[in-house]
Amino acid sequence: MQNTDQSIIYLDHCATTPVDSMVLDTMLPYFKDYYGNASSIHHKLGRKAAEAIEIARNQVAKLLHASTKEIIFTSGATEAINQALSGIFLHYQQIGKHIITCETEHPAVLDTCNYLSRKGADIQKLPVDQKGNISLNDLQQAIRQDTILICFMFANNETGVIHPIDQIGEIAKEHNVLFFCDATQAVGKIPVNVKTQHIDVLALSAHKIYGPKGVGALFIKRRSAPIQIGSLLQGGKQENNLRAGTLNVPGIVGLGAAASLAMEMENQEISRVSKLRDYLENSLLQIPETFLNGDALNRLPHVSNICFQYVKSTEIMANLPQLALSAGSACASGSLEPSHVLTAMGLNKEKAESSIRFSLGYSTTEDQINQTIELIINAIGDIRNNSPLWQLHKAGVH
């Protein structure tokens, strides 16, 4: 898979991935040939669309090691997160209003939790250490009789740090508390198994795994006592009464195809991109006053977050238009505040604003990494040579 703009080295796969050509080819007939409404099963075109939806549902279920009856389609992970958190609070608040989450969660989770707090939820955000890891002891101690939900992302979107999902799932199961996992960054990149990891509810998005934007899925575990979430949208009985609205057939077909592609590529990509990532990282960390943000071992294979002190990340990116990089979450772009993830890990404002996320993907090549290393080293050298702060630091004054 290649970028259409050959002048850009794309290293922002945590923000979004390009649609894979195989995924696009699978989608195209459902725009122009099989354009029926999947709810119109009384005619052939509608049935064709409905069949395609069920094929995609099976593909997503296989990726998660779930049942097809446990998958509902949404417009993306943000909708799935809102539906899960809001629905669980609405249906379980008579049992309790206590929800445990983490300071480094994605804004889709934190903003929803803040909204629920205004509705009466008792939100407890656990801290992380300097590497971005939570304490399982803190989690154990935080659980109360009125705790209804534990909410942790699988892997962080800025640092790639992976939470101990297996142990979190065990703790939630032991205390009979629901466990919701935002697995948007992890699905398709590392193995995710909702059964063995005791995940009750999970959100994912197609555009993080080489599928189209505007489509995602919500996994809801089937239990003897069904998990009560309800529909976020009203106006139809689609998706087993859990998501009203005409189904986005081409998008869902694309998500299914992307899920199948992820299963094929997972093992070889973990090895390939981790080697490229380590090569990039080892080269850039030779630059003076540079360090890695996050856990060097416990993270996604394609993500590296590096702080280049005395140089603002915005300066680096402005000087390198041929590189597609990120200074944090795409959902927080335009914010004047430093990354909430990095500050929660103990970085001050200056260091947080000097950090860049590199996220590799299927199209990343060794030649691109070599070019990136050269461009970054030269840009930082040029910027620092013109920086009074850097000159003061070199003189031992700052």
Order of alpha helices (4+ residues) and beta strands (2+ residues): beta-alpha-alpha-alpha-beta-alpha-beta-alpha-beta-alpha-beta-alpha-beta-beta-beta-alpha-alpha-beta-beta-alpha-beta-alpha-alpha-beta-alpha-alpha
